[in-house]
């Protein structure tokens, strides 16, 4: 009897739900979804035009060989018999670090190995470490290089105010910095080649209008796991296309925060380092550009560094990289509009192309359109998405993105699925940045593993079963979207005609895999 009453109640709830759905579907759901589709299609067209435009520009740059050496004056630094080493500019090398046990020796060693007259270079290690043992190790390493005759300064402060921007700002206040003309900045996992300064400084010496020389990143651990390969594909497009187009067309692009050399006069004129957002590098670049300074990107100059190989580290990094630009856009948009020093065309590029399309629209549209709106049209067949918007535009955008990493073309499907999942995280961060909500200034230093994983894997730890915190391995938002896509896929199998279920099921699986943290490298706790 209880079984019959339970079945009756279940049927009753189902009927009530169906009745409510039928009543709100036509007057509310369908119009709202049509508006959402219309807005998403507009954003897709904006992204498409932006990608095609950049594709055309980069093709012309490659075709006509507009190399930086042709656009700007460049000749090697020469010895002056009378002046001696004093004819060379004074260079400061800053290495900000925070509890970098695994990589501090690599970066300090690489910076101290830079080829430049020894009395014309100062290496400044800015150690914000809170772990006393690591602090001591870094200090000992600095002393070791100092004993070899390297002019190296170990700087600490009694707080972490402003995080990286605060450390760099504090470092610039030292008395010996007043003698310096240029500052090269390297994060703790970056290893420049010895000739780095010989290839960058001449641009700044011979071209007084240049404020920044940015080098390209070279990833030493891109083959570590599938997640690092996916990151390589996204970042290679950024360095191969976005930075090159910005440099050759507008002499403006976002400073990558590391592997670059600044003219100290330009840095100071722009107002120095500010900690108002988590993208202090982009903030400085935009302010310097508004003062009329130009930037140059060197695609041939590569600096080795490490990609985050754990999902936790990557999520934190992407939160910072998505939230910060959106927040900076909110803070600077009126300042850019009011600026009198730069052309209207450059203002349009910075506001529309650099910020709005790439830093806001790209994240929001990728998630909202492909993970929410498009699946919803399966359940609401009255709303039709044209094929050009659902298939052709995203296909062209994806293929243009793949140009940066030809060796990973066979991983394109995995990259699409991975980027769609990460777009949830980036969209959340972008909205936080635009609204200045909580976590807007959250700064978690990206964990670098160096050779730690290899040494752990070779030791006894590898035989133990890894222990994880639930929060590190279980993500409710991804799980929720996964179930939503799975439901839409099932609905499409039963009632649909578009065969979207193939995409929906595969994408749902990708969300489930990420939700349970089965992506990237697992670092066992010892």
LODRENFI-760928 format. One record per residue: residue in three letters; x, y, z of N, C-alpha, C, O, CB in turn. Coordinates in steps of 0.2 Angstrom, whole numbers, plus 5000, padded with zeros to 4 digits. Glycine has a CB too. Layout:
// LODRENFI-760928
ALAXYZXYZXYZXYZXYZ/...
//
This chain:
// LODRENFI-760928
UNK500449945000500050005000500450065000500350114996499550005006/UNK501050065004501450125005501850134998501950194996502050115010/UNK501950084995502350084988501850124983502050164979502550014985/UNK501250104983500750134978500650204980500650244975500050094979/UNK500650224986500550294988501150334986501050394984500350304996/UNK501750304987502350344985502350354978502550404976502950294988/UNK502150304974502150314967501650364965501850404960501950244963/UNK501150364968500550414967500850484968500750534964499950404970/UNK501150494974501450554976502050584971502050634969501750554983/UNK502450534969502950544964502650574957502850624954503450484962/UNK502150534955501750554949501450624949501450664944501250504947/UNK501150634955500850704957501350754956501250814953500550704963/UNK501950744959502450804959502750814952502850864950503050784963/UNK502750754948503050764941502550804937502650844933503150694938/UNK501850784938501350824934501350894936501250934932500650784936/UNK501450914943501450984945502051014942501951074939501450984952/UNK502550984942503151014939503051024931503251084928503850974940/UNK502750974928502650984920502151044919502251074914502350914918/UNK501651044924501151104923501451174924501351214920500551094928/UNK501851174929502251244930502651254924502651314922502651234937/UNK503051204922503551214916503151244910503351284907503951154915/UNK502551214909502151224903501851304903501851334898501651174902/UNK501751324909501451384910501951444910501851494907501151394917/UNK502551434912503151484912503551484906503951524904503551474918/UNK503551424902503951414897503851464891504351504889503851344894/UNK503251474889503151514883503151594885503551624881502451504880/UNK502851614890502951684892503551704895503751764894502351704897/UNK503951664898504551684902505251654899505651684897504451664909/UNK505251584899505851554897506051564890506651584889505751474899/UNK505651554886505851564878506051634877506551634874505151544874/UNK505751684879505951754877506651764881507051794878505451804880/UNK506751744887507351754890507951724887508451744886507351734898/UNK507851654885508351614881508451654874509051644872508051544881/UNK507951674871508051714865508551774865509051784861507451734861/UNK508451804871508851864872509551844874510051874871508551904878/UNK509651794878510251764880510651744873511251754873510251704885/UNK510351704869510651684863510851744858511451744856510151634858/UNK510451794858510551854854511251884857511651904853510051904854/UNK511251894863511851924866512451884865513051914864511751934874/UNK512451814866512951774865513251774858513851764857512751704867/UNK512751774853512951784846513351844845513851844841512351774842/UNK513151904848513451964847514151954850514651974847513052024851/UNK514251924856514951924859515351874855515951884854514851894866/UNK515051824852515451774848515651814842516251794840514951714846/UNK515251854838515551894833516051934834516551944831514951934829/UNK516051964840516552014843517251974843517751994841516352044849/UNK517151914846517751874847518051854841518651844840517651814852/UNK517551834836517751804829518151864826518651854823517151784825/UNK517851924826518251984822518851994825519352004821517752044822/UNK518951994832519552004835520051954833520651974832519452004843/UNK519951894833520351834831520551844824521151834822520051764833/UNK520151854820520251854812520751914811521251914807519651864808/UNK520551974814520952034814521752014816522152034812520652094818/UNK521751984822522451974824522851924820523451924819522451944831/UNK522451874817522651824812522951864806523551844803522151774810/UNK522551914803522851944797523451984799523951984795522251994795/UNK523452024805524052064807524652024807525152034805523852104813/UNK524551964811525151924812525451894806526051884805525051864817/UNK524951874801525151854794525551904791526151894787524551834790/UNK525351964791525752024788526352034791526852054788525252084788/UNK526452034798527052044801527551994799528152004798526952034809/UNK527351924799527751874797527951884789528551864787527451804798/UNK527451904785527551904778528151964776528551954772526951924774/UNK528052014779528452074778529052084782529452124782528052134778/UNK529152034787529752024791529852084796530352114796530352014787/UNK529252114799529352174803529652154810529352154815528652204804/UNK530252134810530652114816530752174820530852234817531252074814/UNK530852164827530952224831531652264829531652324829531052204838/UNK532152224826532752254824532652304818533052344817533252204822/UNK532152294814531952334809531552394811531652444808531652294803/UNK531152384815530652434818531052484822530852544822530052404821/UNK531552464826531852504831532652504829532852454826531752484838/UNK532952554831533752544831534052494836533852494841534052624832/UNK534452454833534752404837535452394835535552374829534352334837/UNK535952404839536652384838536952354844536852384849537052444834/UNK537452314844537752284850538052334854538352384851538152224848/UNK538152324860538452374865539252364863539452304863538352354872/UNK539552414863540252414861540652444867540452484871540452454855/UNK541352414868541752444873542052514871542152524865542352394874/UNK542052554876542352624875543052624879543052614885541852674878/UNK543552634875544252624878544352684883544652664889544752634872/UNK544052744882544152794887543752784894543952794899544052864884/UNK543152774893542652764898542652694902542452694908541952774896/UNK542852644898542852574901542152554902541752564898543352574908/UNK542052514908541452494909540952544911540352524910541452444915/UNK541152604913540652654914540252674908539752714909540952714917/UNK540452654902540052674896539352624896538952634892540452664890/UNK539352574900538852524900538352554905538452574910539052454902/UNK537652544904537152574908537152524914537352464914536452574905/UNK536952554920536852514926536152474926535652504925536952564933/UNK536252414927535652374927535452334934535952304937535752314922/UNK534852344936534652314942534252244940533852254935534152354946/UNK534352194943533952134942533552114948533852094953534452074940/UNK532952114948532452104954532152034953531952004948531952154954/UNK532251994959531951924959531451924965531751914971532451864959/UNK530851934964530351934970530251854971530051824967529751974969/UNK530251834978530051764979529651764986529751804990530651724979/UNK529351704986528951694992528951614994528551584990528151724992/UNK529251594999529351525000529451474994529051424993528651505004/UNK529951494991530151464984530651404985531151414982530351504979/UNK530551354990531051304991531251274985531851254985530751264997/UNK530851254981531051214975531451244970531751214966530351174972/UNK531351314969531651344963532051404964532351434960531051364959/UNK532151424971532551484972533251474970533551524967532551494980/UNK533551414970534251414967534351424960534851454957534551344969/UNK533851394956533751404949533751474947534151494943533151364946/UNK533351514950533251584948533851624950534051674946532551614950/UNK534051614956534651654958535251644954535651684952534751644966/UNK535351574953535951554949535951584942536451604939535951484949/UNK535351584939535251614932535351684932535651714927534551594929/UNK535051724937535151794937535951814938536151864935534751824943/UNK536251774943536951784944537451764938537951794938537151754950/UNK537151724934537551704928537451744922537651734916537251634926/UNK537051804923536951844917537551884915537951904919536351904919/UNK537751884909538351914906538251984906537852014902538551884899/UNK538652024909538652094909539252124914539452084918537952124912/UNK539552174912540052204916539852194924539352224926540252274915/UNK540252164928540152144935540052204939539652204944540652104938/UNK540352264937540252324941539652374939539552424941540852364942/UNK539252344934538752384931538052344932537552354928538852394924/UNK538052294937537452254938537352244945537852224949537452184934/UNK536752244947536552234954535952184954535452194951536352294958/UNK536052124957535552074958535252084965535552074970535851994957/UNK534552094965534152104971533652054972533152044968533852174970/UNK533752014977533351954979532851984984533052004990533651894982/UNK532151994982531652014987531251964990530851934987531152064983/UNK531451944996531251884999530651895004530751925009531751845003/UNK530051885002529451895006529251825010528751825013528851915002/UNK529751775010529551715013529351715020529651755024530151665012/UNK528851675022528651675029528951615033528851605039527851675030/UNK529151565029529451505032530251525033530651535029529451445027/UNK530451525039531051545042531651505039532151525037531151545049/UNK531451435038531951385035532151405028532751405026531751315036/UNK531651425024531751445017532151505017532551515013531051445013/UNK531951555021532251615021533051615022533451645019531951665027/UNK533151565027533951555028534251525022534851535021533951505034/UNK533951475019534151445013534351495007534851495004533751385010/UNK533851545006533951595001534451645003534851654999533251635000/UNK534551655009535051705012535751675011536251705009534951725019/UNK535851605012536451575012536651565004537251575002536351495014/UNK536151555000536251554993536551624990536951624986535651534989/UNK536251674993536451744991537151754993537551784989535951804994/UNK537351734999537951745002538451704998539051724997538051725009/UNK538251644995538751604991538951634985539551634983538351534990/UNK538451674982538551704975538951774977539351794973537951724972/UNK538851804983539251864984539951844985540351884984538951894991/UNK540051784988540751764989541151754983541751754983540751704994/UNK540751744977541051734971541151804967541451804961540651694966/UNK541051854970541151924968540551954964540552004961541651914963/UNK539951924965539351944962539052004966538951994972538751894961/UNK538852054963538552114967537752094968537352114965538552184964/UNK537652054974536952034975536752054982537152054987536951954975/UNK536152084982535852104988535252064990534752044986535652184987/UNK535252044997534652004999534252055004534452075009534951945004/UNK533652065001533152115004532552075007532252035004532952164999/UNK532352095013531752075017531352125020531652185020531952015022/UNK530752115021530352175024529952135030529852075030529852215019/UNK529652175034529352145040528552135039528252115044529452195046/UNK528352145033527652135031527552105024528052115020527152195032/UNK526952085022526852065015526352115011526052095006526651995014/UNK526352175013525852225011525952235003526552245001525952295014/UNK525452224999525452234992525752174988525852174982525852294991/UNK525952124992526252064989526752074984527252114986525652024985/UNK526752054978527352064974527452134972528052154972527252024967/UNK526952174971526952244969527352284975527752324974526252274968/UNK527152264981527452294987528152274988528552324990527052264993/UNK528352214986529052194987529452234982530052254983529152114986/UNK529252234975529552274970529652344972530152374970529252264963/UNK529052374974529052444976529652464981529952514981528352464978/UNK529652414986530052424992530852414989531252454992529952374997/UNK530952374985531552364982531852424978532452434978531552304977/UNK531352454975531552514971531752574976532052624973531052534967/UNK531652574982531752624987532552624989532752674992531352624993/UNK532852574988533552564991534052614987533952634981533752494989/UNK534452634991534952694989535352674983535452714978535352714994/UNK535552614982535952594977535552584970535852584965536252524978/UNK534852584970534452584964534452654961534352654955533752564966/UNK534652704964534652774961535152774956535052814951534852824966/UNK535652734956536252734951535952694944536252704939536852704953/UNK535452654945535252614940534852644934534452684936534852554943/UNK534952624928534552654923533952604921533452624919535052654917/UNK534052534921533552494919533452434924533952424928533752454912/UNK532852404924532752354929532452294925531952294922532252374935/UNK532752234926532552174923532252134929532452124935533152124920/UNK531652104928531252074933531151994931530951984925530552104934/UNK531251954935531151884934530851854940531051854946531851844933/UNK530251814939529951774945530451724947530851704943529251754942/UNK530251684952530651644955530851574951531351544953530451624962/UNK530351564946530551504942530751514935530851474931529851464942/UNK530951574934531251594928531951594927532351614932530951674926/UNK532251564922532951554921533151594914533151554909533151484921/UNK533351654915533651684908534251654906534651634910533651764909/UNK534351664899535051634897535551694898535351754899534951624889/UNK536151674898536751724900536751784895536851844898537351694899/UNK536451784889536551834884535851884885535751924880536651814877/UNK535451874890534851904890534851984890534552014886534451884896/UNK535352014894535452084894535752114888535552164885535852104900/UNK536252074885536552094878535952104873536052144868537052044876/UNK535452064873534952064868534352114869534052134864534651994867/UNK534352134875533752174877533952254878533652294876533352154883/UNK534452264882534752334884534852374878534652434878535352324888/UNK535152354872535252394867534652424864534652484862535652354861/UNK534052394864533452424862533252484866533152534863532852374862/UNK533352484873533252534877533752594876533552654877533152514884/UNK534352574875534952624875534852664869534852724869535552594875/UNK534652634863534652674856533952694855533852734850534852624851/UNK533452684859532752704857532452734863532152704867532352644854/UNK532552804864532352834870531552834871531352844877532552904870/UNK531152814866530452814867530152744870529652744872530152824860/UNK530652694870530452634873530552624880531052654883530952574870/UNK529952604883529952594891530052524893530352504898529352614894/UNK529852474889529852404891530052354885529852364879529152384893/UNK530552304887530652254882530452194885530652174891531452254880/UNK529952154882529652094885529952034881529952034875528952094885/UNK530151984884530351924881529851864881529351874885531051894885/UNK529851814878529351764877529551714883530151704885529351734870/UNK529051674885529151624890529251554886528951544881528551614895/UNK529651514889529851444887529651394892529951404897530551444884/UNK529251354891528951304897529451244897529451204892528251294896/UNK529751234903530151174904529851114905530051054904530751194909/UNK529151124908528851064910528151054906527651024909528651064917/UNK528151074900527551074896527351004894526750984893527551114889/UNK527750954895527650884893527450844900527450784899528150854889/UNK527450884905527350844912526650804912526650754915527450894917/UNK526150834910525450804910525050834905525250884902525150804917/UNK524450814904523950834899523750914901523750954896523350794898/UNK523750924907523550994909524051044907523851104905523450994917/UNK524751024908525251074906525251084898525451134896525951054908/UNK525051034894525051034887524451084885524551124880524950964884/UNK523951084889523351124887523551204889523351244885522751104892/UNK523851214894524151274896524551304891524551364889524451274903/UNK525051264888525551284883525151304877525351354874525951224881/UNK524651274875524251294869523951364870523951404865523651244868/UNK523651374876523351444877523851494877523851554874522951444884/UNK524451484881524951534882525351544876525551604874525451514888/UNK525451494872525851504865525451544861525751584857525951434862/UNK524751544861524351594856524451664859524551704855523651574857/UNK524451674866524551734869525251764866525251824865524551734876/UNK525751724867526451754865526551754858526951804855526951704868/UNK526351704854526451704847526051754843526251784838526251634844/UNK525451764845524951814842524851874845524951934843524251774840/UNK524451874851524251934855524851984856524752044855523951914861/UNK525351954859525952004861526252034855526452094855526451964865/UNK526351994850526652014844526252064840526552114838526751954839/UNK525552054840525152104836525152164840525152224837524452074836/UNK525052164847525052224851525752264850525752324849524952214858/UNK526352234850526952264849527052294842527252354842527552214850/UNK526852254837527052284830526452334828526652374824527052224825/UNK525852334831525352374828525252444832525252494830524652344828/UNK525352434839525152484844525752504848525752554852524552474848/UNK526352464848526852474853526552464860526852494865527252544852/UNK526052434861525752414867525552344868525252314863525152464869/UNK525652314874525352254876525452244883525752294887525752194872/UNK525152194886525152194894525852164896526052114893524652144896/UNK526152194900526852164903526652104907526152104910527152214908/UNK527052054905526951984908527151974916527151924918527251934904/UNK527452034918527652034925528352004927528552004932527151994929/UNK528651974922529251934922529551934915529251934910529151864926/UNK530251914915530551914909530551974905530451974899530351854905/UNK530552034908530552094905531052144908531252134913529852124905/UNK531252194904531652244906531352314905531052334900532352244902/UNK531252354911530952414911531452474911532052464914530552424917/UNK531352534908531752594909531452624915530952634916531652644903/UNK531952634920531752654927531352724927530952734931532352654932/UNK531652764922531352834922530552824920530152864922531752874916/UNK530452774915529752764913529352734918528752754919529752724907/UNK529652694922529252654927529052714933528552714935529752604931/UNK529552754934529452804939528952854937528452884940530052844941/UNK528952874930528452924927527752904927527352944928528752944920/UNK527752834926527052804926526752794933526152784934527052734923/UNK527152814939526852814945527152754949526952744955526152804945/UNK527552714946527852654950527352594951526852594948528152674957/UNK527552554955527152494957526552514961526652544966527552434960/UNK525952484959525352494963525052424965525052384961524852544959/UNK524752424971524552354973523752354973523452324977524752334980/UNK523452404969522752404969522352344966521752334968522452474966/UNK522652314962522452254959522952194960523452204962522152264952/UNK522752134958523152074958523552074951523952024950522752014959/UNK523552124947523952124941524352184940524152224936523452114934/UNK524752194945525152254946525552264939525752324938525652244952/UNK525752204936526152214929525752244924525952294920526352144927/UNK525152224923524652254918524452324920524452374915524052214917/UNK524352344926524252404929524752454927524652504924524152404936/UNK525452434928525952474926526052494919526152544916526652444929/UNK525952434915525952444908525452494905525652534900525852374904/UNK524852484907524352534905524452604906524452644902523652514907/UNK524752614913524852684915525452714911525452774909525052684922/UNK525952674910526552694906526352704899526652754896527152644906/UNK525952664896525652674889525352744888525352784883525252624887/UNK524952764894524552824894524952884894524752944893524052824899/UNK525552874897526052924897526452934890526852984889526552914902/UNK526252894885526552894879527152854877527452854872526752964877/UNK527352814882527952764881527752704877527152684876528152734888/UNK528252684873528152624869528452564872528952564876528452634862/UNK528152504869528452434872528652394866528352404860527852394876/UNK529152354867529352304861529352234864529652224869530052334859/UNK529152194860529052124862529552084857529552094851528352094861/UNK530052044860530552004857530351924857530451894862531252014860/UNK530051904851529751834851530351784851530251724853529251824845/UNK530951804848531451764848531851754854532251704855531951784842/UNK531751794859532151794865531651754870531151774872532251864868/UNK531851694872531451644876531751634883532351624884531351584873/UNK531351644888531651634895531251574898530651564898531451694900/UNK531651524900531351464903530951474910531151514914531951404905/UNK530451444910530051444916529551384917529551344913529551514917/UNK529151384923528851324924528051334924527851384927529051294931/UNK527651294921526951294921526651264928526951214930526651264915/UNK526151294931525851254937525551184934525251184930525251294940/UNK525751134938525651064936525151034940524950974939526251024935/UNK524851074946524351044950523751084948523751144947524551044957/UNK523151054949522551094947522351144952522151204950521951044947/UNK522551134958522451184964522851244962522551304962522651154971/UNK523551244960523951294959523651334952523651394952524651274957/UNK523451294947523251324941522551364942522451414939523051264936/UNK522151334946521451374948521651444951521351494949521051324952/UNK522051444956522251504959522551554954522351614955522751484965/UNK523051524950523351574945522851604941522851664939523851534941/UNK522351564938521851584933521351634937521051674933521451524930/UNK521251624943520751664947521151734947520751784945520651644954/UNK521751734948522151804948522151834941522051894941522851794951/UNK522351794936522351814929521751844926521751874921522751764925/UNK521151814929520451834926520151894930519851934927520051774926/UNK520251884937519951934941520352004941520052054940519951914948/UNK520952004941521352064941521252104935521152164936522152044941/UNK521352084928521152124923520452154923520352214921521252084916/UNK519952114925519252144925519252204930518952254929518752084927/UNK519552194936519552244941519952304939519752364940519852214947/UNK520452294935520852354932520452384927520552454927521552324930/UNK520152354923519652384918519152434921519052484919519352324914/UNK518852404926518352444930518752514933518452564933518052404936/UNK519352504936519652554939519952604934519952664935520252534943/UNK520152584928520552634923520152654917520352694913521152594921/UNK519552624916519252644909519052714908519252744903518552604909/UNK518852754914518752824913519452864912519452914908518352854919/UNK519952844916520652874915520852864908521152914905521052834920/UNK520752804905520952794898520552844893520852874889520852724896/UNK519952844894519552894890519752964890519752994885518752884892/UNK519852984896520053054897520753074895520953134894519953074905/UNK521153024894521853034893521953074886521653064881522252974892/UNK522453124886522553164881523253154877523353174871522553244883/UNK523653114880524253094877524253044871524753044867524753074882/UNK523853004871523852944866523252954861522752994863523752874870/UNK523352924855522852934850522152904852522152854856523052904843/UNK521652924849520952894850520952814847520652774851520452924846/UNK521352804842521452734840521752684845521552634846521852734833/UNK522252714848522552674853522152664859522052614862523252704856/UNK521752714861521252714867520752654865520552614869520852774868/UNK520452654859519952604857520252534857519952484860519752614849/UNK520952534855521252464856521252444863521152384864521952464852/UNK521552484867521652464874520952444878520852394881521952524878/UNK520452494877519752484880519452424877519152374880519352544880/UNK519352424870518852374867519252304866519052254868518652404860/UNK519852314863520152244861520552214867520352154868520652264855/UNK520952254870521352224875520952204881521052154884521952274877/UNK520552254884520152244890519552204888519452144891520052304893/UNK519052244885518352214884518252144881517952104884517952264881/UNK518552144875518452074871518952024874518651964876518652084864/UNK519552034876519951984878519951964885519951904887520752004876/UNK519852014889519852004897519151994900519051964905520152054900/UNK518652014896517952004899517551964895517251914897517652084900/UNK517351984888516951944884517151874883516751824883516851984877/UNK517851864882518051794880517951744885517751694884518851804879/UNK518051764892517851724897517151704898516951654899518151744904/UNK516751764898516051754900515651724894515251674896515751824901/UNK515851734888515451704882515651634882515151594880515651744876/UNK516251614883516451544882516051504887515751444885517251534884/UNK515951524893515551484898514851494897514451434896515751504905/UNK514551554897513851564896513551534890513051494890513651634897/UNK513851544884513551514878513651444877513151404876513951554872/UNK514251414878514351344877514151294882514051234881515051334875/UNK514151324888514051274894513351294897513151244901514551284899/UNK513051344896512351364899511851364893511351334893512351424903/UNK511951414889511351434884511251384879510751364878511551504881/UNK511851364875511751314870511451244873510951224869512451294867/UNK511651224878511351164881510551174883510151134882511651134887/UNK510451234885509751254887509251254881508651234881509651324890/UNK509551264875509151264869508851194867508451184863509451294863/UNK509251144870509051074869508351064872507951024870509551024871/UNK508351084878507651084882507151124880506551114881507851094890/UNK507351184877506851234874506951234867507251284864506951304878/UNK506651184863506851184856506551244852506651254846506551114853/UNK506051284855505751334852506351394850506251434845505251374856/UNK506851384854507451434853507951404849508251354851507751464859/UNK508051424843508551394838509251434838509151504837508251384831/UNK509751404838510451444838510651424831510751364829510951414843/UNK510751484827511051464820511651424820512051434824511151534816/UNK511751384814512351344814513051384814513551364816512351304808/UNK512951444811513551484810513851504817514451514819513451554806/UNK513351514822513551534829513751474833514151484838512951574832/UNK513351424832513551364836514151324834514451284838512851314836/UNK514251324827514751274825515351314821515951304823514451224820/UNK515151354816515651384812516151434816516751424815515351414806/UNK515851484819516251534823516751504828517351514828515851584826/UNK516451454832516951424837517451384834518051384836516551384842/UNK517251354828517751314825518351354822518951334823517451274819/UNK518151414819518751454816519151484822519751484821518351514812/UNK518851504828519151534833519651484836520251494838518651554839/UNK519451414837519851364839520451354835520951344837519451304840/UNK520351344828520851334823521351394823521951374823520551324816/UNK521151454824521651504824522051504831522651524831521251574824/UNK521751484836522051474842522651424842523151424845521551464848/UNK522451374838522951314838523551334834524051294834522651254834/UNK523551384830524151404826524751414831525351404829524051474823/UNK524651434837525251444842525651384843526251394844524951474848/UNK525251324843525651264845525451214840525051164842525451244853/UNK525751214835525651154830525751084832525351044830526051174823/UNK526251074837526351014839525750974843525750914844526951014843/UNK525351024845524750994849524050994846523550994849524751034856/UNK524150994839523450994835523050934837522450944837523651004828/UNK523350884838522950824839522650824846522250784847523450754839/UNK522850874850522450874857521950934857521750954862523050894862/UNK521750954851521251014850520651004854520351044857521151024843/UNK520350934853519750924856519750924864519350954867519450854854/UNK520350894867520450904874520550974876520250994882521050864876/UNK520851014872520951084874520251124874520151164879521451124869/UNK519851104869519151144870518751124876518551164879518751114863/UNK518751054878518451034884518751064890518351084894518450954884/UNK519451064890519751094896519651164897519451194902520551084895/UNK519651204891519551274892518851294893518651344897519751304885/UNK518351254891517651264893517551254900517151294904517151214889/UNK517851204903517851194911518151254914517851284919518151124913/UNK518751274912519051324916518751394915518851434919519851334913/UNK518351394909517951464908517451474914517251534915517551454901/UNK517251424917516751434923517151464928516851514931516551364926/UNK517751444930518151474935518351544933518351594937518851434936/UNK518551554927518751624924518151674924518251734926519051614917/UNK517551644922516951694922516751714929516651774930516351654919/UNK516851674934516651684941517151744943517051794947516751624946/UNK517851734942518351774944518251844940518351894943519051754942/UNK518051844934517951904930517351944933517452004934517751894923/UNK516851914935516251944938516451974945516252034947515651904939/UNK516851934949517151964955517552024954517452074958517551904959/UNK517952024949518352084947517952144945518152204947518852064942/UNK517452134941517052184939516652224944516552284944516552164933/UNK516352174949515952204954516352214960516052244965515452144956/UNK517052204960517452214966517152174972517152204978517552284968/UNK516952114971516652074977517252044981517852064980516252014974/UNK517052004986517551974990518051924985517851904980517251924995/UNK518651914988519151884984519451924978519851894975518951814981/UNK519251984978519452024972520252034972520552044967519152094972/UNK520552044978521252054979521551994982522151994985521352114984/UNK521251934981521551874984522251854980522151854973521051814983/UNK522751844983523351834980523651764983523951774989523951894981/UNK523651714979523951654981524551634976524451634970523451594982/UNK525151634979525751624975525651554971525551504975526451634979/UNK525851554965525751494961526351444963526951464963525851504953/UNK526051384965526551334968527051314962526751294957526151284971/UNK527651314963528151284958528451224961528651224967528751334957/UNK528451174957528751104960529451094959529751054962528351044957/UNK529751124953530451114951530551044950530151004947530851144957/UNK531051014954531250944953530950904959531150844960531950934953/UNK530550944963530250904969529850844968529950794972529850954973/UNK529450844963529050794962529450724960529350674962528550804956/UNK529950744956530450684953530750654960530750594960530950704948/UNK530950694964531350674970530850634975531050584978531750724974/UNK530250664975529750624979529550564976529450514980529150674980/UNK529450564970529250494966529750444967529650384967529150514959/UNK530450464967530950414968531050394975531450344976531650454966/UNK530750424980530850404987530350364989529950334986530950474991/UNK530250364996529850314999529050344999528650304999529950305007/UNK529050404998528350434997527950404992527350394993528450514996/UNK528250384987527950364981527550294982527050284979528350344975/UNK527750264987527450194989526850204993526450164994527950154992/UNK526750264997526250285001525650304997525650324991526350335006/UNK525050295000524450314996524350394997524350415003523850274999/UNK524350434992524250504993523650524997523150494997524250534986/UNK523750575001523250605005523050665003523450715002523450605013/UNK522350685002522150745000521650775004521250735007521850744992/UNK521550845004520950875008520450875003520450874997521150945010/UNK519850865006519250855001519150924997518950914991518550855006/UNK519250985000519251044996519651044990519551084985519351105001/UNK520251014991520751014985520550974979520750984974521450994988/UNK520050924981519950874976519150874974518950834969520150804978/UNK518750914977518050904976517750974975517751024979517750874982/UNK517550994969517351064967516551054965516351034960517751084961/UNK516151084969515451084968515151114962514751094959515151114974/UNK515451174960515251214954515351174948514851164944515551284954/UNK515851144947516051104941515551044941515351014936516751074941/UNK515451014947514950954948514250974946513950934942514950924955/UNK514051034948513351054946513251064939512751044936513251124950/UNK513751104936513751114928513751044925513451034919514351154926/UNK514150994927514250934924513550894924513350864919514750884928/UNK513250894930512550864930512050904925511650864922512250864937/UNK512050964925511651004921511750984913511250974910511751084921/UNK512350984911512550954904512350884903512050874898513250964903/UNK512450844908512250774907511450764907511250724903512450734914/UNK511050804910510350804910510150834903509750804900510050854915/UNK510450884901510250914894510450864888510050854884510650974892/UNK511050824889511250774885510650714885510550694879511850744887/UNK510450694890509950644891509250664887508950624884509750624898/UNK509150724889508550754886508550754878508050734874508350824888/UNK509150774876509250774868509250704865508950694860509950804867/UNK509450654869509450584866508750564866508550534861509850534871/UNK508350584870507550564870507150604866506750574862507350564877/UNK507250664866506750714862507150754857506750784852506450754867/UNK507750764857508150814852508250784845508150724844508750834855/UNK508450834841508550814834509250844832509450824826508050844829/UNK509550874836510150914834510850874835511350884832510250974837/UNK510750814838511350774840511850814844512450794844511650744834/UNK511650864848512050894853512350854859512850864862511750954856/UNK511950794860512150754865512850724865513150714870511650694866/UNK513050724859513750694859514250744862514650724866514050684851/UNK514150814861514550864864514450864871514850874876514450934860/UNK513750864873513550874880513750824884514050834890512750874880/UNK513750764882514050704887514750714888515050704893513850634883/UNK515150724882515850734883516050784887516550784891516250734876/UNK515750844886515850904890515650894898516050914902515550964888/UNK515150854899514950834906515450794909515650804915514250804906/UNK515750744905516250704908516850744910517150734915516450644903/UNK517050794906517650844907517450884913517950884917517750894901/UNK516850904914516750934921516750894927517050914932516050964920/UNK516550834926516550784931517350764933517550764939516250714930/UNK517750754928518450744929518750804933519150794938518850734922/UNK518650864931518950924934518550934941518950954946518750984930/UNK517950914942517650924949517950874954517950894960516850904948/UNK518150814952518450774957519250774957519550734960518250694955/UNK519450824953520150844953520650794950521250794951520350844960/UNK520450754945520850704942521150734936521150714930520450644940/UNK521450794937521850824931522450854934522550874940521450884928/UNK523050854930523650884933524050834937523850774937523550944937/UNK524550854940525050814944524750804951524550854954525750844944/UNK524750754954524650744961525250744965525750714964524250674962/UNK525250784970525850794974525650764981525250794985526050864975/UNK525950704982525750664989526050714995526550744994526150594989/UNK525650705000525850745006526350695010526150635011525250765011/UNK526950715012527350665015527150665023527550625026528050695015/
//
